[in-house]
């Protein structure tokens, strides 16, 4: 029997595993978290007493349903589950997996990647200070540990997560001083009609959450500077929609401009990519069911930024495509395809309402840190272009942008804008950074012979 490997146990990975097990297959599931659920339905440690309603809000029932479904598949022995484990390399039907016990090599015949997305960040002067987090990091701390990462919090950026996280923090009792959205209200209204038509109930819940923020919320702002000392942020400086200079005292800042697909493993597996003008990022090329290449399938936000509900549908479709390619009889996928098209229309509305702040990034002052890993400024990258030209990989080689621990996950899109602005070209002409293993940092001790586990699985 062909062995199927699923990477990721969020909504997409769980639904993919369900579809495969229902067909009689026993897939392997590798997930970086200690408990399945993904980022949106991240689970707290065992024994954590905070109720699901406070953790997940209106999505509590969905979260608990997925958690129970996966737990039952594991308990029934219907899949091989590797929690707290990361796939760091792929090639020739082999996945290198770092587990708590050391490095493991899993053989597979088919691969479903449900790796999700990460925060899409734009640099702000001073954002390298301690106490500046991504919105996703702040949400993870809240969900997994019940912690608000500050006593006087400012959230800044744009996208649905900005409002959602503010609402979750307020419900938990945290003090949110301001929610600063770079998207003008007029721009948001352009996408609102698209969102309302595609998913009226979801749109209505978002409007309610936004209204509950009251005067904390400001649209169409311009971020100027984060003021900080050695202990963290002191204040965030910004301009309101009328251009008036403002500042908000704070001791924690969360930043984020919606999401970017996590493409690292897809790249290592041989996927092709194209620039999406809608989402302002590189996305994998696939058919409607997530087929990317021979024996390779993608699902969830790692394929297209559609959210948790869209990820569940995409997971089922990717598994269905896998089963079809293996010669199994499957249920007609037309209903799921229609649902996914609705999710795509909603996602397009979100991208329209909350655009990537192109001009803000292109006009970064020279002394603004662009790459936090390597402490490279926007000015240093601009100077590099005299030698590298408008090529992302040459600029990386000569200027070190994207060469640090995150491997460009947080700086690549901003660097492309800075390069494109100086060279007077489109961001896609700058190109995409070549990715390489390991996909995540790996401790040297994981490769100690005593920790290495022999090959598992058969293709």
Secondary structure, 3 states (H helix, E strand, C coil): CCCEEEECCCHHHHHHHHHHHHCCCCCEEECCCCCCCCCCCCCCCCCCCCCHHHHHHHHHHHHHHHHHHHHHHHHCCCCEEECCCEEEEEECCEEEEEECCEEEEEECCEEEECCCEEECCCCCCCCCCCCEEEHHHHHHHHHHHCCCCCCCEEEEEECHHHHHHHHHHHHCCCCEEEEEECCCHHHHHHHHHHHHHHCHHHHHHHHHHHHHHHHHEEECCEEEEEEEECCEEEEEEEECCCCCEEEEECCEEEEEECEEECCHHHHHCCCCEEEECCCCEEEECCCCCCEEECCEEECHHHCCCCHHHHHHHHHHHHHHHHHHHCCCCCCCCHHHHHHHHHHHHHHHHHHHHCCCCHHHHHCCCCCCEEECCCCEEHHHHHHHHHHHCCCHHHHHHHHCCCCCCCCCCCCHHHHHHHHHHHHCCCHHHHCCCCCCCCCCCCCHHHHCHHHCEEEECCC
